[in-house]
Amino acid sequence: MLITNFKTPLYAAFFYVLVLAACSNDNQGPEPVSATCPVPTTPIASVQGDKTTSTMIGQQVSVQGIVTLIQAEQGLYIEEPGSDTDPSTSNAIFIQSSDLPDWLATGSLISTEGTVAEIGKGRFSVTALTDVSDLDQCSGKQPLPLTDVSLPLNGPARESVEGMRIQINGTLTITDVYRFGQRQISLSGNGFQFAPTEIMTPGPETNEHIAQNRAYTLPVLLPENSPDTEVVMGGTSVENIAGVYGHDGRDLRLSLQVVPSISTTTISSPSQPAADNLRIVGMNLHNYFNGDGNRQGFPTSRGAKTFAEFQDQRDRIGAAIKVLDPHVIAVMELENDGFDNDSAAQDFIQLANEASNSIWAVTRTVDDNTGTDKITVGIFYRTDKVTAIGAAETLTGAEFKRSRQPQAQLFQAVGGGEKTLVVINHLKSKGGCPKSGADANQKDGQGCWNPMRTASAEKMSAWSKQVAAAAGTKKILILGDMNAYRFEDPISAIRDAGFSELMDEMAEPNYSFVFFGQAGTLDYAFISNALKNDVENAFIWHANAALPANMELPHPWLGFSDHDPVVVDIRSRQSKTSD
């Protein structure tokens, strides 16, 4: 099975190839031996039934079937092919047993007796036999059963193939690789999946979109002997899969029965800014907390649990700064502990100095007001490339009790040129929902705290114009994690204020974050009309969001955060002539 690249205009440099051995419909080994088990048995389909749970729970039954999957110290799946013509009932069942005989192998026809039960948590349980008294082999190797299945699968359709050995022909797309290190991925039959409000207007239809994505999604467990040193990236496609649709304790999951052979292509670093460009990067640091600044003070309240973990995070961010070669970095999720020598801000300056072999500084308001949240935003800049004009400004008020206070700083290229106001934001997340009121989840796809984020976006947009006007410029770049997808109200509020989002006109949907396999944009670059002609290049660098967590990656700059950074290149000087 060949996994090919998921292509977007910015994806060409980032892809992995995964090759899986072809699935065989037959079990390898000697010719099958026909035999009949001596004990009368109940058809597995009758035990399963056509409901979400068996109607025979608690009853003692004997069943027989071909072993299709063995899970060490847990049990095995058996399937009884040809005994049932009802497509709404499964022909397979899980046999729960931690003591499995040495002779047991896939392809064995066995007979067993036990108590019918439903086990496992989540949306689906699995019908099983527990308190098993006997496992008797009736014959040697038999052909492994295999049933063709296609996506989408609704709840009853999934129930009808519970525990069965199935195959799906055609192309599927890897959507969720967060737990790839635990051999878990998700595949979809409707392409790379996007959060509904990334591609459609908020409303009741978003719930239909979520249900559709769920029906097209297939959780997968890779074999235990899969290589653990290679990585796949969300968005790649898979051809023709097969395995047993069992249960992992939380949900139904397809256990692939092939050994993945994973290889990677060369992954290129991002293009460098042109000589006369200023590169400005919006970067979520994923809780950059440096303990007490002296290798102690771990675990931190929101960041690294150990100094070694922080050092790994720091090294990855430093590697990203090195290959991006930015001149201004507008950050989110920086520890809000001031600016003294042991602060996270000073630690980040030292990191940027080391990564770029240059001298960096951080912008500060007159009173160093960074709010009271545990995290804050910040703007760092290369002093040999840009000059910060005056002190930074911040915006306070009721709208920013939960959203972090935005910060604005006026910049000019060293040696002169146009002045540009850079504004960095981090709006309230969708977590910690109130149970009632306007900020509760309205079931329209925008999650909770939408009015709070919208009010913050409206006030920030108006404030940005006021700060720019007072500074004598109309050139404004607004960056940040807005915690809202592309069609949600906060993003519309910034557009309605007269700002354009630089990724809106891309040929295909973009994204900066992946949550449970659904991609969307949370990190943005908005510009005023006066800045449009100065933008040379803009892109979201897919170095983080579609990669697995907590794994060794092939480049030190991959996986430095859970958000992808936004990169904007601005011409630092106007041409002397125009077309």
C-alpha positions in Angstrom: 0.0 0.0 0.0 1.5 3.3 -1.0 1.0 6.5 0.9 1.4 9.5 -1.3 1.7 13.2 -0.7 -1.2 15.4 0.3 -0.5 18.4 -1.8 -1.3 22.0 -1.1 0.6 25.0 -2.5 2.7 25.0 0.7 2.9 21.2 1.3 5.2 20.3 -1.6 8.3 20.3 0.6 6.7 18.3 3.4 5.7 14.8 2.8 6.3 11.2 3.8 5.9 8.0 2.0 4.5 4.9 3.8 4.6 1.6 2.1 2.6 -1.3 3.5 2.7 -4.9 2.3 -0.3 -6.0 0.3 -3.0 -7.8 2.3 -3.6 -11.4 1.3 -7.0 -12.9 1.4 -5.5 -16.3 2.4 -3.6 -17.3 5.4 -0.1 -18.5 4.5 0.8 -22.1 5.5 -0.3 -25.7 4.8 -3.5 -26.6 3.0 -6.5 -26.1 5.3 -7.8 -29.1 7.1 -11.6 -29.6 7.2 -13.0 -30.6 10.5 -16.2 -30.2 12.6 -16.0 -29.4 16.2 -17.8 -32.1 18.3 -19.7 -29.7 20.6 -23.0 -28.1 19.3 -22.5 -24.3 19.0 -24.6 -21.1 18.8 -24.1 -19.1 15.6 -22.0 -16.1 16.4 -24.5 -13.9 14.4 -27.2 -15.0 16.8 -25.0 -13.9 19.8 -24.3 -10.6 18.2 -27.8 -9.8 17.0 -28.7 -6.7 15.1 -28.8 -4.3 18.0 -25.9 -2.2 19.5 -25.6 -4.7 22.3 -26.3 -8.5 22.5 -29.7 -9.7 23.7 -27.9 -12.7 25.3 -25.8 -10.9 27.9 -25.2 -13.2 30.9 -26.0 -16.4 29.0 -23.6 -19.3 28.6 -23.0 -20.2 25.0 -20.6 -22.3 22.9 -19.3 -20.8 19.6 -16.8 -21.7 16.9 -14.9 -19.7 14.4 -11.6 -19.0 12.7 -9.0 -17.1 14.7 -8.4 -13.8 12.9 -6.5 -11.8 15.5 -4.7 -12.6 18.7 -4.1 -9.9 21.3 -1.5 -11.0 23.8 -2.8 -11.2 27.4 -6.2 -9.9 26.3 -7.9 -12.4 24.0 -8.6 -13.1 20.4 -11.2 -12.6 17.7 -12.9 -15.4 15.9 -15.1 -15.3 12.9 -17.6 -17.8 11.6 -17.9 -17.2 7.8 -20.8 -18.5 5.7 -23.1 -19.1 8.7 -25.2 -16.0 8.3 -26.8 -14.1 5.4 -28.1 -11.1 7.4 -25.8 -8.1 6.6 -27.0 -6.3 9.7 -25.3 -8.9 12.1 -21.7 -9.5 12.7 -20.2 -13.0 12.2 -17.3 -12.3 14.6 -16.8 -12.1 18.4 -14.1 -11.3 20.9 -13.0 -14.1 23.2 -11.6 -12.5 26.4 -8.8 -14.5 27.9 -5.4 -13.7 29.4 -4.3 -17.3 29.3 -3.9 -18.4 25.7 -2.6 -21.8 24.6 0.7 -22.1 22.8 -0.8 -23.8 19.8 -3.2 -20.9 19.1 -2.6 -19.2 15.7 -4.5 -17.2 13.2 -6.3 -19.5 10.9 -7.1 -22.1 13.6 -10.7 -23.2 13.7 -11.6 -23.3 17.4 -14.5 -24.0 19.6 -15.0 -22.3 23.0 -17.6 -21.7 25.7 -18.2 -18.6 27.9 -20.5 -15.9 29.2 -21.9 -13.3 26.8 -20.9 -9.7 27.8 -20.4 -6.2 26.4 -17.0 -4.8 27.2 -15.2 -1.5 26.4 -16.0 2.1 26.8 -16.8 4.9 24.4 -19.5 5.2 21.7 -19.2 1.5 20.9 -18.8 -1.6 23.1 -17.8 -5.0 21.8 -19.7 -8.2 22.2 -17.5 -10.8 23.9 -17.3 -14.1 25.7 -15.9 -13.8 29.2 -15.1 -16.5 31.8 -14.0 -18.8 29.0 -13.8 -22.4 30.1 -12.3 -24.1 27.0 -10.4 -23.3 23.9 -10.5 -26.4 21.6 -8.8 -26.6 18.3 -11.0 -28.2 15.6 -8.6 -28.0 12.7 -5.4 -26.5 11.4 -5.0 -23.5 9.2 -8.1 -22.2 7.5 -8.4 -19.4 4.9 -8.9 -16.1 6.8 -12.4 -14.6 6.1 -12.4 -11.2 4.5 -15.4 -8.8 3.9 -15.4 -5.8 1.6 -16.5 -2.6 3.3 -16.7 1.0 2.1 -16.9 4.3 3.9 -19.0 6.0 5.1 -20.1 3.8 7.9 -22.8 4.9 10.3 -23.3 3.4 13.8 -25.4 0.4 12.7 -23.1 -0.3 9.8 -20.1 -0.4 12.1 -21.9 -2.6 14.5 -22.6 -5.0 11.7 -18.9 -5.6 11.1 -17.8 -5.5 14.7 -14.9 -7.9 15.2 -14.8 -9.0 11.6 -11.9 -9.1 9.2 -12.6 -6.4 6.6 -10.9 -4.7 3.7 -11.4 -1.2 2.2 -10.4 -0.8 -1.4 -9.5 2.6 -2.8 -7.9 5.7 -1.4 -8.1 6.8 2.2 -6.4 9.8 3.8 -4.5 9.9 7.1 -6.1 12.6 9.2 -5.0 12.1 12.8 -1.4 11.1 13.7 -1.3 12.6 17.2 -0.8 9.2 18.8 1.3 7.7 16.1 3.9 6.9 18.7 1.2 4.5 20.3 0.6 3.0 16.8 -2.7 4.8 16.5 -3.8 6.8 13.4 -7.1 7.8 11.8 -8.0 7.4 8.2 -10.8 9.0 6.3 -12.7 8.2 3.1 -13.6 11.8 2.3 -10.1 13.3 2.1 -8.2 15.6 4.4 -10.9 16.6 6.9 -11.5 20.2 7.9 -13.3 21.6 10.9 -16.7 22.7 9.7 -16.4 26.4 10.3 -13.0 26.4 8.4 -15.0 25.9 5.2 -18.6 26.9 5.9 -20.7 29.5 7.7 -21.6 28.7 11.4 -25.0 27.2 11.9 -26.9 24.0 12.4 -25.3 22.5 9.2 -22.0 22.3 10.9 -23.3 19.5 13.1 -24.2 17.6 9.9 -20.7 18.2 8.6 -19.2 16.8 11.9 -21.5 13.7 11.7 -20.4 13.2 8.0 -16.7 13.4 9.0 -17.2 10.9 11.8 -19.0 8.5 9.4 -16.1 8.7 7.0 -13.4 8.3 9.7 -11.8 5.0 10.6 -9.6 4.7 13.7 -6.6 2.4 12.9 -4.1 0.5 15.1 -0.8 -0.4 13.4 0.7 -3.8 14.1 2.9 -4.2 17.1 5.9 -5.0 15.0 5.6 -1.7 13.1 8.8 0.4 12.9 8.8 2.9 15.7 11.4 5.2 14.3 9.6 6.6 11.2 6.8 9.1 11.0 3.8 9.8 8.8 2.2 13.2 8.3 -1.5 14.0 8.3 -2.8 14.5 4.8 -1.1 11.6 3.1 -3.2 9.0 1.3 -3.4 5.2 1.7 -4.4 2.6 -0.8 -6.3 -0.6 0.1 -6.3 -1.6 3.7 -7.3 -4.8 5.6 -7.5 -5.9 9.2 -9.8 -6.9 12.1 -12.3 -4.3 13.2 -11.9 -4.8 16.9 -11.9 -2.7 20.1 -9.0 -0.9 21.8 -10.8 -0.5 25.1 -12.2 2.9 24.1 -13.6 2.5 20.7 -13.8 0.3 17.6 -10.5 0.4 15.8 -9.2 -1.4 12.7 -6.2 -3.5 13.6 -4.1 -3.7 10.5 -2.6 -7.1 9.8 0.3 -6.0 7.7 3.8 -4.7 8.8 4.2 -1.1 7.7 7.5 -0.4 6.0 7.9 3.4 6.4 10.4 5.5 4.4 10.7 9.3 4.3 11.6 11.6 1.5 13.9 14.7 2.0 12.0 17.4 3.8 13.2 20.9 2.8 13.3 23.9 5.1 11.3 27.0 4.1 12.4 29.4 1.5 14.5 32.2 2.8 13.4 35.9 2.7 14.7 38.0 -0.1 17.6 40.4 0.7 15.3 43.5 0.9 12.5 41.8 2.8 11.7 41.9 6.4 10.4 38.5 7.6 7.8 38.7 10.3 6.7 35.4 11.9 3.7 34.7 14.2 4.7 31.8 16.4 2.7 30.0 19.1 5.4 28.7 21.5 3.2 26.0 23.1 3.8 27.2 26.7 7.4 28.4 26.8 8.0 28.2 30.6 11.7 28.1 31.7 11.1 27.2 35.4 13.1 29.5 37.7 15.5 30.4 34.9 18.3 28.3 36.6 17.4 24.8 35.5 15.0 24.4 38.5 11.4 25.1 39.1 10.0 22.1 37.1 7.3 21.0 36.5 5.9 24.4 35.5 2.2 25.3 35.7 1.6 25.1 31.9 4.8 24.1 30.2 7.6 21.5 30.5 7.5 18.9 33.3 11.3 18.7 33.5 14.3 20.7 32.6 15.2 18.1 30.0 11.8 18.4 28.4 12.1 22.2 28.3 15.5 22.0 26.8 14.1 19.7 24.0 11.4 22.3 23.4 13.9 25.1 23.4 16.2 23.3 21.0 13.3 22.7 18.5 12.2 26.3 18.6 15.8 27.4 18.1 16.2 25.2 15.1 13.0 26.6 13.7 14.3 30.2 14.2 17.5 29.3 12.4 15.8 27.9 9.3 13.1 30.6 9.1 15.6 33.4 9.5 13.0 35.9 10.8 13.6 39.6 11.7 10.5 39.9 13.9 8.9 37.1 15.9 5.5 37.8 17.4 4.8 35.0 19.9 2.0 33.6 21.9 2.0 31.3 25.0 5.1 32.9 26.5 5.4 32.6 30.3 4.2 35.8 31.8 6.9 36.4 34.4 8.3 39.8 33.5 11.6 40.7 31.9 14.3 40.1 34.5 17.4 38.0 33.8 15.6 34.7 34.8 12.4 35.4 32.9 11.1 33.4 29.9 11.3 36.6 27.8 15.1 36.9 28.5 15.6 33.2 27.9 13.9 33.5 24.5 16.1 36.4 23.6 19.2 34.3 24.4 17.7 31.5 22.3 17.1 33.8 19.3 20.6 35.2 19.7 22.1 31.7 19.6 19.9 30.5 16.7 20.6 33.5 14.4 24.0 34.7 15.6 22.4 38.1 15.9 21.3 40.4 18.7 17.6 40.3 19.6 15.5 42.5 21.9 11.9 42.4 23.2 9.3 45.2 23.0 7.9 46.5 26.2 5.2 48.8 27.2 5.9 51.9 29.4 4.7 50.1 32.5 5.5 46.5 31.4 1.8 45.7 31.6 1.4 42.1 30.2 -1.8 41.2 32.0 -2.4 38.8 34.7 -2.8 35.5 32.8 -0.1 32.8 33.2 0.8 33.3 29.5 1.3 36.4 27.5 2.1 37.6 24.0 5.4 39.2 23.0 7.3 40.7 20.1 11.0 40.0 19.6 13.1 41.6 16.9 16.6 41.6 15.4 18.2 44.9 16.3 20.5 44.9 13.3 17.5 44.6 10.9 14.7 46.6 12.4 14.2 49.5 14.8 11.4 49.6 17.4 10.0 53.1 17.4 8.8 54.1 20.8 7.4 51.9 23.5 4.9 49.1 22.7 1.3 49.6 23.5 -1.3 47.2 25.0 -5.0 47.1 25.2 -6.9 46.4 28.4 -10.6 46.2 29.3 -13.3 43.7 30.0 -12.9 42.0 26.6 -9.3 41.0 27.7 -10.1 39.5 31.0 -10.0 36.1 29.3 -8.4 36.9 26.0 -4.7 37.9 26.4 -4.0 41.6 26.1 -2.8 42.4 22.5 0.4 44.3 22.0 1.3 46.7 19.2 4.8 47.9 18.2 5.8 50.3 15.4 8.8 49.1 13.4 11.1 50.5 10.7 13.9 48.8 8.8 17.4 49.8 9.9 18.5 52.5 7.5 15.0 53.9 6.9 11.9 53.1 4.9 8.2 52.7 5.6 6.9 52.2 9.1 4.7 49.2 9.9 2.6 48.6 13.0 2.8 44.9 14.1 0.0 43.7 16.4 0.0 40.4 18.2 -3.1 38.7 19.7 -4.1 35.5 21.5 -7.9 35.3 22.0 -9.8 33.2 24.4 -9.8 29.4 23.7 -12.9 27.3 23.4 -12.1 25.4 26.6 -13.7 25.8 30.0 -17.2 26.3 28.7 -19.9 28.0 30.8 -23.1 25.9 31.1 -25.5 28.7 30.1 -25.6 32.2 28.7 -24.3 33.9 25.5 -20.8 32.5 26.0 -22.0 28.9 26.2 -21.7 26.6 23.3 -24.6 27.5 20.9 -24.1 24.3 18.8 -23.3 26.4 15.7 -19.8 25.1 15.2 -18.1 28.0 17.0 -17.8 26.5 20.4 -18.1 28.5 23.6 -16.8 32.0 24.4 -17.6 33.1 20.8 -19.1 36.5 21.9 -16.1 37.1 24.1 -13.7 36.4 21.2 -15.8 38.5 18.8 -15.8 41.5 21.2 -12.1 41.2 21.7 -11.5 41.1 17.9 -13.7 44.1 17.3 -12.0 46.2 20.0 -8.5 45.1 18.9 -9.2 46.0 15.3 -10.4 49.5 16.1 -7.6 50.0 18.5 -5.0 48.9 15.9 -6.1 51.6 13.6 -6.0 54.2 16.3 -2.5 53.3 17.3 -1.3 53.3 13.7 -2.9 56.7 13.0 -1.3 58.2 16.1 2.1 56.8 14.8 1.6 58.4 11.4 1.1 55.1 9.4 -1.7 53.2 7.7 0.4 50.0 7.4 -0.8 47.4 9.8 0.0 43.7 10.2 -2.2 41.8 12.7 -0.9 38.4 13.8 -2.0 35.8 16.3 -3.9 32.8 17.5 -7.5 33.9 17.3 -8.9 30.5 18.5 -11.5 30.8 15.8 -11.7 29.1 12.4 -11.9 31.0 9.1 -15.7 31.5 8.9 -16.3 32.2 12.5 -17.5 35.6 14.0 -14.2 36.9 15.4 -12.5 36.5 12.0 -15.4 38.1 10.2 -15.2 41.0 12.7 -11.6 41.7 11.8 -12.4 41.5 8.0 -15.4 43.8 8.6 -13.0 46.3 10.2 -11.2 46.6 6.8 -8.4 44.1 7.1 -7.6 41.3 4.6 -6.4 37.8 5.6 -3.3 36.8 3.6 -4.3 33.1 3.3 -7.9 33.7 2.2 -7.1 33.6 -1.5 -5.3 30.3 -1.5 -6.5 27.7 -4.1 -7.1 25.1 -1.4 -8.1 25.4 2.3 -5.2 26.0 4.6 -4.7 25.2 8.2 -2.5 25.9 11.2 -3.9 23.4 13.7 -5.3 19.9 13.8 -7.7 18.7 16.5 -8.8 15.1 16.6 -8.1 14.8 12.9 -9.9 17.9 11.8 -7.8 20.7 10.4 -8.4 24.4 10.6 -6.8 27.9 10.8 -6.4 29.4 14.2 -3.3 31.5 13.4 -3.7 34.4 11.0 -2.0 37.3 9.2 -4.3 40.3 8.6 -3.1 43.4 6.8 -4.5 46.8 6.1 -5.1 48.0 2.6 -2.1 50.3 2.7 0.2 47.3 3.3 -1.1 45.1 0.5 1.5 46.1 -2.1 4.3 45.6 0.3 3.7 41.9 0.9 6.2 39.8 -1.1 5.3 36.4 0.3 3.0 34.9 3.0 2.5 31.3 4.0 1.7 29.0 6.9 4.7 26.7 7.5 3.4 23.2 8.1 6.1 22.1 10.5 3.9 21.1 13.5 0.2 20.6 13.4 0.0 17.5 11.2 2.8 15.7 12.9 2.6 13.2 15.8 3.4 14.3 19.3 6.2 13.2 21.6 8.3 11.5 19.0 11.7 11.8 17.4 11.4 13.6 14.1 13.7 13.6 11.1 14.6 17.3 11.5 15.3 19.3 14.7 12.9 22.0 13.6 9.9 19.8 13.2 7.3 19.6 16.0 8.5 22.7 17.9 4.8 23.5 18.8 1.3 22.3 18.3 0.5 25.2 16.0 2.0 26.0 12.6 3.7 29.4 12.4 2.5 32.1 10.0 5.2 33.8 7.9 5.0 37.2 6.2 7.7 38.7 4.0 7.4 42.5 3.6 9.5 44.7 1.3 11.4 46.9 3.6 11.9 49.7 1.0 9.6 50.9 -1.8 10.8 50.7 -5.4 11.8 54.1 -6.9 9.6 53.4 -9.9 6.3 51.8 -10.3 4.5 50.0 -13.2 
